[in-house]
Amino acid sequence: MKTKLFILLIFLSGIHLSTAEVTLPDIFSDNMVLQRNTEVAFWGWGNLNEEVTITTGWDQKQYTVKTALDTKWKVLVATPQAGGPFTITIKGENEIVLQNVLVGEVWLCSGQSNMEWSATTGAGIDNAEEEIKNAHYPNIRLLTIPKRTSEFPQESVPGSWEVCTPDTMKDFSAVAYFFAQRLQGELNVPIGLIDNAWGGTPAEVWTPVSVFEDHSDLREAAKAVENNKWSPGFAAALYNAMVYPIVPYTIAGTIWYQGESNTANYNTYAKLFSEMVASWRNAWGYEFPFYYVQIAPYKYGTEEVGVLIRDQQRRALKMIPNSGMVVTSDIATIDDIHPPNKQDVGLRMANIALKEHYKKIEGVVHSPLFNTMTIQGKKVEVTFDNAEGLFSKGKKITHFEMAGEGGQFYPAKAIIKNDKVILSSKEVKVPSKVRFAWDNIAEPNLFNGAGLPASSFTSKKQ
């Protein structure tokens, strides 16, 4: 009996000691990057009424806070201009010292398999061996969020920051890596990447339950999404387990590559996507930039579902403030849903960030996007945004179609005049609608002067 009592006392004392310790979410670790020149949130847990002091290595300033009744604490810490490495000390009844911390730019990188895809996933990426060998970037730091699901919002998720080396880069998101490589080359500051992508996932699983509670049409559309062998399908499953736990870790913005798994309910994708972005921004409390990739042409089993998602993504640009979209029709592999050219995807995304967010470069960084159609007798004039230097790679411009009053589309002859496209068709006497690259596997040849491909579109309201 005495032995059992002794063991029980040791056990209870162990519980007391463990609850007395100050702890941090795993997103705070050695090698991390903090967002520069702002106030970043630190948070964690401790004993009831425990005083927690954070001391920053860049200025030795101390921030003190007491745990609340739920034993949680949170404090805002002012960060300097880019630099490091620094140490950060968190002290309560115990002490945690974070080493090799950098201050720079932090980006969240999310989506499905094309964002998750690394230099060694499947068939890999273009020039993989050389890219891996050259991945010595001590000022780029990588954090991979493990795959987790939950029916309810979680407070923490496993993971730790790593320095970018050939060994760590080869299994990390290739798109995110090339994005960071370009940013660092232009900004010359540390870059932190948080990769929380999961292949095969629809946007619904990245969206909080509140969105579906507020929008009955999205709730109904979500019923078309089912669990598959690659990922879960229930709403908010990954938001709860992989996004919510890292809020409010301060980020500069988000890059996103997803959409292939929403072909079953494409008609509501633009609304769902815009609501998802708004919900993330609401959770963080500010309107960070959100840049995304339009899915590439691919031989889907159902007619038009791929191009319908692409058109929803194009339309979403006007629904999502402070956003940008990368078009990938020129670097597709229509027999493979995972194009190996991840370099250009990351580069194009970074160029949008460098121009729109950082104001560091000039020139055109966006693809030509449909603006207006004007009927001129039997012809139609089509204008594009970002059309400077519009040209075709080939003698004839391909993939334009026109429809008359009956609604049937026919191939159209297209010519470029003053960065506009003039369309005509012998079969269409009274034009009513136009469309471009309207096929799952369309790889059109219309580009702007920056060498960026025009997005598919239809003038039909959907």
N, C-alpha and C positions, 0 to 999 in steps of 0.2 A: 504493500500500500504506500509506504514512504517513497519507494522508488518511483511509482506511478505519479505521485504528487510532485516529486522533484522534476520529473520529465515535463509535467504539465507547466510548472513554474518557468522552466527554461523556454518552453514553447511560447508561453504568454509574454515572457520578457523579450523574446525574439520578435514577436509581433509589435511590441511597443517600440523597439529600436527601429524596426523597418518603417513604421508609420512616422517616426520622428524625423527621418531623413528627408532633406530637400531632394526632390527629383525633378527632372526635366523631360519633356517629350524627346524622343530619339532624333527628331529633326535638328536638335541642338547637339552638335558633336564636334570633335576635333575636325579640322580641315574645312569647316563650313564657310560659306560666303554670306555676309550680311549686306543688305541694300544700303548703298552709300548716301550720305548727305540727307538724312531724313531721321525720323524716329521709328525704330523697329520695336516690335513687341517681343518681350521675353515672358514666358509663363511656365507654370509647373505646379508642384504640390509640396506640402510640408506638413508639419504637425499643427494642430489647432493653435492659432495665435502666434505662430512662429515668425520671428523677424528674419527676413531674407535680404541680403545685401549683394548687389551686383557691382563689381569693380571692372571698369573697362581699361584695357591695356593701352589704348591710344591716348588717353588723357588722365588716367587714374581717377576718374570721377566715380563717385559712389551713388547708387540708387537703392533706396531702402523701401521695403514694402512688407506688410504683415499678411499672413494667410487669413482667409475669410472662414466663415463657419463650415464651409464645405472643404476646407483645408487647401483650397486653390489660391494661387497668387498670380498677379500679372503686373508688369511694369513696362513703360516705354523708355527706351534707351536711345539717346542721340548718337548718330553715327557720323564720322568725318567724311572727307573726300576719300576717294579710292586709295587703298594701301594695305599694308600688312607685311608679314604676318604679325598678329597680335595674340595675346592671351586674354581670356575673360574669366573672372572668378565669381562663382556663385556660392555664397556662404550663408548657412543657417546654423543648425546644430551640427552639421557636417559641411564639408567644402568640396565643390566641384570646380576643376580648372579645365577650361577648354583651350586647347593648344592649336597653333597654326591657323588662326582665323583670319580670313581676308575680308576686306570691304570693297564692294564693287557693284555689279549688276546681277540680279537674280531673276531667272526666267523659269516659269512652270511649263512643262512640255508634256502634253497629254493627247489622248486619242486612242486609236486602235492599232492594228498590227503595223501599218506603215510608219507610225511614230515609234512603236516599240522596236522595229527592225534594226538590228545591229550589223556590224561588219561581218559577223560570223553566224547570223541567223539564216537558216535555210541555205540558199545559194549565195548568200552574202550580198555585197554591194560591188559596184564598179571599182576596180583597182584596189581591192580590199587589202592585199598584202602590203602594198606601199603605204596606204593610209594608216594602217595599224602601226607600221614601223616608225612613222613620223609623228605619232601622237604624243609627243613630249610637250605638254603644256602645264607647267606647275601652277599657273594662275587661272586655269580652268578647273573647277571642282564639280564633281558628279555625285548626285544622290538618286538612287533608284528606290522608289516606293514598292515594296513587295505586293504581290497580288493578294488582295483581301476583299471579302464581301461582308455586308452586315445589313440587317433590317433596321438598325437604329444607328444614329450618329455616334462615332467613336471618338475618344479623346486623344488617342495616340496611335501611331503605326510604326512598326520596326523600320530600321534603316540607319545608315551612317554615311557621312560625306567621305569621298575619296578624291585624291589628287589624280588629275588626268595623266595617265601613262599609257603606253601600248597595251599593258595588261588590263587596265580598267576600261579603256576606250572600246576595246574590241567587243565587249558585251553590252555596251551602252547604246542608247538611241543614236543612230547615225545621223538622222535629220537634225536632232538637237545638237550633236557635236559639231556638224558643219556650220550650223547657225552660230554657235559660240565662237568657233574659229574665226569666222568673218567679223563678228562683233569685236572680238579682242584685237584683231589686226587693225581695225579702224579706231577703236576707242582707247586702246592701250590701258585697260583696267581689268581687274579680275572679273571673271564670269562664273556664276553659279547656276547649275542646271538641275532642276528637280524633275525626274522622269517618272510620271505615274500613268503610263500607257498600258493598255491591255488589249491584245489582239482579239478580233471578232466581236467587239462590244458595240451595241447600238448607243445612241446618244441618251436614251432614256435612263440607262444605268448610271450615267454621270450627272443626272439631274435630280435635285431634291424633291421629296414627296410634295412639298408645298406647291410646286408648279402644277402638278397633276390635280391637286385639290382645287386649285383656282381655275383650271381650264379643262372643262369636260371633254372637249374635242381631242385634246392631247391624251387624256385619260383613256378615251375609247381607242385612239390610234395605237396606244402602247400595248393594247391587247394583241396586236399583230406580231409583236416581238416575243419570241420564245427562247428558252434556254437552248444552247447548242453545245456541241462538244468542245468548243473553244472558250466559252464564257457564259456567265449567268445572264438572264434576261429580265429580271424583275427590277422595277423602277427604283432608282436611288441606291442600288446595291453597292456601287463603287463610289458614289458621292459620299455615302455614309462612312465607308471604310478607308478611302484613299484620298479624298479631297477635304472633307470636313476636319479630319485630325490635323491637317497642316495649316488651317486657318487659325490665327491671322499672321503667319510667317510672312514678312513683308517681301513682296515681289515687284519687279519692274513691269512685268506683263506675262502673257501666256501665248504659246504657240500650240496649234491644234491640227491634227491630221486624222480625220475620221469621216465616215459617211457610207462606206461600202456595206455596212450591216444595217442600214436603214432603207434598203430598197423595197422592203415589204410594206412600208408606210411612208413613202416618199412625199406624198401630198401635204403632209403636215411638218415636214422636216424644217423648213425655214422658220416657222413659228417656234417649234420645239427648240431649235438651236439658239435662236435669239433669246428665248426665255431662259435657257440654260446659262448662257453667258451673263445675262442680267442677274441671275441668282448667284453666280460666283462672285460677281462684282459687289453685290449686296452683302454677301458673307464677309468679304474683305473690307468693305466700307469705302471703296473708291473705284473709279472707272479706269482701271488699267487697260493698256492696249491689248487687243486680242487679234492675233493674226493666224490665218488658217489656210489649209491647202484644199483646193478643189480636187476631188478624186479624179484619177486618171482614167482614160478610156480602157475598157476591159470587156471581154466577151462574156457578159452575164447570160444566164440561161433564159431570162425573160426579156422580151423586146422593150427597149427604151428606158428600162428602170435606171440604168446608170446615168444616162443623160438627163433624166428627170431629177435625179439627186443633184447633179452638177448645176442644173438651172435653179434649183432651190437654194443651193449655196451662193450662186450669183445674186439672187434676189435678197438673200439674207444680209448682204453688205449694206443695203439701205435701211435695214431694221436694227443693225448693231452699230452704234456710234463707236468711233475710234477703233475701227477694224480694217483689215486688209486681207486680200485673198491672192494666193499663188495659183496660177494656172499651169497644168502639167501635161497638156495634150501632146506636146512635142517630145516628151521624154517617157512616154508610156510603153508598156509591153502588153499588148492586148491579150496575149495568152497567159499572162502572169499578173495577178492582182497586186504583186509587190515589185514595182519597177526598181531595178538595182541602182539607178542614178539618183542617189540620195544627196549627192553633192550640190546639184543645181537647185534642189528643193530648199535645202538649208540656206544656200546663198541668196536665193530670191526672197526668202522670208527675212533674212538679215538685212537685205537692202531696203525692204519696206520699213523695218524698225529704224535703220540708220537715217532714213530720210524723214519719216513721219514723227517718230518719237524722239530721236536724238538730234535731229536737224544737222547731221554731219555730212551728208552728201546731197548733191543736186541731180537733176536729170529725171528721166522717167523710170519708175520702179514697179509700176502696175501694168498689167496686161490690158489690151483694148477690151472695153466692156460696152455692150450695146447701150445706146442712149436714145436715139429717136429713129423713126421711119417716117418718110414723107412721100406720099403718093404723087407722082408727077406724070399724069396721063397713064400710059401703059408701063411706065418705069417706076421704080421706088429708089429713093435716096436713103441710105442708112448711115447714121453718124455714130461714132464711138467716143467714149471717154478714153483718154490716154492713147490717142491715135497718131501722135506726131511721127512722121516718117513711115506711115503705113505702107507695107509692101507684101508681095507674095513670094514664097519660095517655090518657084516654078512659073511656067509661062501662063498658066491659067489659074485663077483663084477657084478653089474647090469648096464644096459643101454648102453653098447657098441654095435656098429653095424659096419659091414664092407660091402663094395660094390665091385663088380668086374668090368670088362670092360663095362658091360651093364648098370651100374649105379644103379642097384637095391640093396637096403640095406637089410642085413640079420642080425639077432642076432649073436653076437660074444662071444666066450669064452675068458675071460680075466684073466690073472695071473700077479701078481706083482713080479718083479725081479730087485733088486738093484734100487728101486724107479722109475722103468720104468714099463709100462704096455705092455704085450705081448698078441696080439690078434690072434685068429684063428677062422675059421668058415668052417664047412663041405660044405656049399653051395657056398663058394667063393674059387675058385682055383687060380685065378690070381687077387690079391687085387689091388684096385686103390684108394679107398677113405675110410675114417673112420669117424664116428661121435659118439657123446656121449650125453646122456640125451636129445635126440632130440625129444621133445614132450612138449606141453604146460604145462602138469602136472607132468613132470618127477621129481622125488625126488630120485636121485641116492645115492649110499652109499660109494663113494670114497672120502677119506679125507687125508690130510697131518698130520704130527705129531703134529701140533698145533691145530688139531681138526677142521680145516676149510674145507668146502666142495669144491670139484672140480667144476669148471664152465663147463656148457654145451659148446659144440663146434662142428663144422664140419670142416674137412680139405679141403672141397670144397671152391674154391675161389668164392667170391660173389661180 
